[in-house]
């Protein structure tokens, strides 16, 4: 029963998959803002739109990336738990020790639909889905140990889920020289991109409250209430501004602000779902009685909007004829389905043992909400065409049983 509760909690958080800017960012563990050029610059830094082949196309479905990860349980721990008939105290603590308040699970997926760049302009389209979920450590501790305290209170901050999916059509223009900068200083170029968004679905927790109490006088009582809002079919908009400068022949830097005016308005079908379960003054003597009062409801609601929180990214990159090193810092302005309020620092490296076989490595430092990420990639480059694959491990240097998640990506670039 306890293993079933753990598995059910994980499945609930995996209700859908979620987000990447472009699949190729997996190759460098998200240290990609100054590496993206051509079509991909639409999503990373449109100031760099001209820094590619004169023209470039995206082959439909050829750029594809997906990941699933959590902050606590690796594959080895999961296999250990499901193989046990009973869990000892050490086993339970093994499950709970890294949760830092909650088991947080996220996933990600992005797929190219079409794209074309020419000169300093590009138009592109991709399909995206974003999701994250959390279940309180207190809730899992209660399920594993039973009630060891008189009162358990659960909060929405550690018990929630959200998911959003949409496609975009994005136009970008870059390589715009900022005037009035003295010639003896590094020149700065700017760019912008604007995206029309077609929303597929949105699901998010609106309200959650829960508690469990027990004492000898009043018995055991519990209450759980969840309200979730669902939207199907919508439209929206977002934009990005970026600047880029080549400080020296070997060093460049850039800044972007994404999700400016970002929102999706849900118009086709909107509902509010609710569920509650409650029981008061339960004693061992009456556990066989119908002691739980529960109900659920759904009702149509008016159209509503989902905002996409702004996100700031800063990056520097050192270039050499045999490779490059990059560093990116990204900071969301608030927590949402597509952003984290906790800042993230990532590093990327590209090595060219031969011009035809580029190798990539990326490391993104972890936090309580996002685990450490380590990426490995390899490509094959022939003239202006390049194909590559990458594998990423979460909270483990090498993908395997100690990983708390995994990502995979393929990418194809065709220039002419």
Protein Blocks (a to p, Z undefined) as FASTA:
>chain_A
ZZmmmmmmmmmmmmpccddfbfklmmnnopamlmpgcjllmmmommlmmmccfbdcddeh
kaccdddddfkbcfklmmmmmmpfbdcfklmmmmmmmnnopacddddddddfbdcdehjb
ccdddddddddddddfklmmmmmnopabfbdcddfklgccddddddddddddehiacehi
afkbccddddddddddddfbdcddfbdcddddddfklopaddddddddddehiadddddd
dddddfblmbccddddehihiacddfkbccddddddddehiafklmmpcfbccddddddd
dddddddddddddddddddfkbccdddddddfbdcfkbcfbdcddddddddfbfklccdd
ddddddfklccdddddddddehjbccddddddehiabgcjkbgbdcddddddddZZ
